Amino acid sequence: MLLSIRLMRFACQPGCTRCCTQEGWIWLSAEDVPRLAAFRGMSTDEFQRVYVYSTKHTIRLRMHKGKCPFLEAEGCSVHPAKPTQCRAFPFWPEILEDKKELKETSEWCPGIGKGDVVSVETLERSAREMRKAYPHMYSG
């Protein structure tokens, strides 16, 4: 993996949920499902019946009216157990490896460019975690 971003500042901004309201899917890894189920006090099977949509190669959250079922007015209701994709944002490979994608993301994410400099090691670790959690998105 070749990161085009070598220096990045980032700090989540209090009260911001813009990353949670972008169009798209919330992909789940095999590790995300039991962690989220336990956090919600549900069995894995029950959690999957209620919240998961799966295909042969992918699993994702069922969206409710186009939004995450765990997004509430005050923010993420599963924040301590949130999916890898959510926890890793904005340190996704497609953002870190493409300056244009980073610029476009920074136009709606107010945390990019704020806070402390994020170490290259942290950026690389996060990108590796995303590749491992969601191989269907990053194979090839």
C-alpha positions in Angstrom: 0.0 0.0 0.0 1.3 3.4 -0.9 -0.1 6.3 1.1 -0.1 9.5 -0.8 -0.9 11.4 2.4 2.2 11.7 4.7 0.9 14.5 7.0 -2.6 14.8 8.2 -4.3 16.5 11.1 -7.6 15.1 12.3 -9.9 15.5 15.3 -13.6 14.6 15.5 -15.6 17.7 16.2 -18.1 17.6 19.1 -21.6 17.1 17.9 -20.7 16.3 14.3 -22.3 13.4 12.6 -21.6 14.3 9.0 -19.7 11.0 8.3 -22.8 9.2 9.5 -25.1 11.0 7.1 -23.2 10.5 3.8 -24.8 8.3 1.1 -23.6 4.7 1.1 -23.5 1.5 3.1 -22.1 0.6 6.4 -20.2 -2.6 5.8 -19.7 -5.0 8.6 -16.7 -7.3 9.3 -17.0 -10.7 10.9 -15.7 -9.2 14.1 -18.2 -6.3 14.0 -21.3 -8.4 14.3 -20.7 -10.2 17.6 -19.3 -7.0 19.2 -22.3 -4.9 18.2 -24.7 -7.7 19.2 -23.1 -7.9 22.7 -23.2 -4.1 23.0 -26.9 -4.2 22.2 -27.6 -7.1 24.6 -28.6 -9.4 21.8 -27.6 -12.8 20.5 -25.6 -12.7 17.3 -28.4 -14.4 15.5 -31.0 -11.9 16.7 -28.8 -9.0 15.8 -28.3 -10.4 12.3 -32.1 -10.9 11.8 -32.8 -7.3 12.9 -29.9 -5.3 11.6 -27.9 -7.2 9.0 -28.3 -7.5 5.3 -25.9 -10.1 3.7 -25.0 -11.4 0.3 -22.6 -14.2 -0.7 -19.6 -11.9 -0.3 -20.6 -9.0 2.0 -22.5 -8.1 5.1 -23.8 -4.6 5.9 -26.2 -2.8 8.2 -29.8 -2.6 7.1 -30.4 1.1 6.6 -33.6 2.7 7.9 -34.9 5.4 5.6 -31.4 5.8 4.1 -29.7 6.2 7.5 -27.8 4.1 10.0 -30.2 2.5 12.5 -27.9 3.5 15.3 -27.6 7.2 14.5 -29.7 9.2 17.0 -30.0 13.0 17.5 -27.2 13.0 20.0 -24.9 10.9 17.9 -24.0 7.2 17.6 -25.8 5.0 20.0 -23.3 2.2 19.6 -20.2 4.4 19.6 -18.1 2.2 21.9 -18.8 -0.8 19.7 -19.2 0.8 16.3 -18.2 -1.0 13.1 -14.6 -0.9 11.9 -15.6 1.2 8.9 -16.9 3.9 11.2 -14.1 3.7 13.7 -11.5 4.0 11.0 -13.0 7.0 9.3 -11.4 9.1 7.7 -8.3 6.9 7.6 -9.7 4.7 4.8 -7.3 3.5 2.0 -9.3 5.3 -0.7 -8.9 8.6 1.2 -5.3 8.2 2.2 -4.1 7.0 -1.2 -5.8 9.7 -3.2 -5.3 13.4 -2.5 -8.3 14.3 -4.6 -10.5 12.0 -2.5 -9.0 13.5 0.7 -9.8 17.0 -0.6 -13.4 16.1 -1.4 -13.9 14.5 2.0 -12.4 17.5 3.8 -15.1 19.7 2.1 -17.8 18.0 4.3 -15.8 16.6 7.2 -14.9 19.5 9.6 -12.4 17.4 11.6 -9.9 17.0 8.7 -7.2 19.6 9.1 -7.9 20.1 12.9 -6.2 18.7 15.9 -2.9 16.9 16.2 -0.9 15.5 13.4 -1.8 11.8 13.0 1.3 9.6 12.7 2.1 7.8 9.5 2.0 4.6 11.5 -1.5 5.2 12.7 -2.6 6.0 9.1 -1.0 2.9 7.8 -2.4 0.7 10.6 -5.9 2.0 10.0 -5.7 1.4 6.2 -4.5 -2.2 6.9 -7.3 -2.7 9.3 -9.8 -1.6 6.7 -8.3 -3.9 4.0 -8.4 -6.9 6.4 -12.0 -6.2 7.6 -13.4 -5.6 4.1 -11.4 -7.7 1.6 -14.2 -7.5 -0.9 -13.6 -3.8 -1.2 -9.9 -3.9 -1.5 -9.0 -7.1 -3.3 -7.0 -6.9 -6.5 
